[in-house]
Amino acid sequence: MLHFSDGVNLDTSGPLRAVHLADGWYVLGAGMSIPVASKEEAEETIRQMTEKKGDKPE
């Protein structure tokens, strides 16, 4: 869990997923928080990261 001084908390546990927050899109999961420019970029990032691990995308 990431805690920010503005009160925002991001749960980075669990599978990779796209999340839209007030300040933009993020890929969260697997212990990571990755800012991205759009939902499409989030989905592409998840696809690429999943393929690199050798897993099939969901």
N, C-alpha and C positions, 0 to 999 in steps of 0.2 A: 504494500500500500504506500503510495506517495502522498505526502501531506504538504500542502502549500500554505504560505502565510495568509493568503486571501480566503482561506477556508475550503478550498477545493481539495478533495481527496480522490485519488485515482487508484483503483484496484487493478494492479498489474498481474494478478494471479489468473490462472485459467488459460483457455485457448486464445489465440490471436483473434481480435475482433475490431471492427471499425466503430468509433464512438465520436459523436458530434457534441462538442461542448461550446460554451459561449464564445470562446476565443478561437474556435476552429476544429478541424478534424484530427483525430489521433488513431493510431493503431496501438491497442493495449493488449497485453497478455504475455505469457511466458517470461514474466518478470521485467517487461520492457514497456516504455511509453515513447512512441515515435510520432512526432508531429508531421502531418502531411497536408497538402494544399486542398484536397477535395475527397469526396467519398470514393470517386473512381481511383484516385491515387492510393487510398487506403486499401481498397480491394486488390489492386495490382501488387502492392507491397506484401499483403498477406499471401497472395498467390505465389509470388517469387520466394518468400521466406519458407513457405510450406514445401515448395518443390525442392529447395536446397536441402531441406531436412530429409528428403526422400519420402515424405508422406504424400498422400493424395489430398488435394484440396477438397474441402467440404462443399 
